[in-house]
Amino acid sequence: MKKNGEKNEKKFASGDKNALSVSERLKAATEGLIYISEIDAPFTIFESSDEKKILAEMEKEEEVSEVEFKKFFERLTRKRDWFGEREIARAKKFLDLQKLIEESLTDLKVFRIGRVKIKIVIVGRGADGQLIGLETRSIET
């Protein structure tokens, strides 16, 4: 018996018009997934055709830095000797998310916006040129 995710992935791969959109697949991939820092923050998904609006929001902040995509995910996907089942499952979920993003989007960028209270934005372009991304938060004191 196949799980829903497997069925939907197969539909997407075969080109079925009823297949899930990239945003829907990202939402499913991040369900229950949290970014751990001094707070545990969920991910939200966004789409935008207005690149200028996203850039304007970043320009308002004092500190914006870009992180290399693979480097950002490296810390989240690396398994360590002390990991229990929960940590191993979370690392696998982040690895699956990374692969989904790499397969679905181009021009991948990761931005850290702000200082101490940091907004993390992972963004790329869908096949139609639309910006699609994920956003989470981090607190680092």
Secondary structure, 3 states (H helix, E strand, C coil): CCCHHHHHHHHHHHCCCCCCCHHHHHHHHHCCCEEECCCEEECEEEEECCHHHHHHHHHCCCCEEEECHHHHHHHHHCCCCCCCHHHHHHHHHHHHHHHHHHHHCEEEEEEEECCCEEEEEEEEECCCCCEEEEEEEEECC
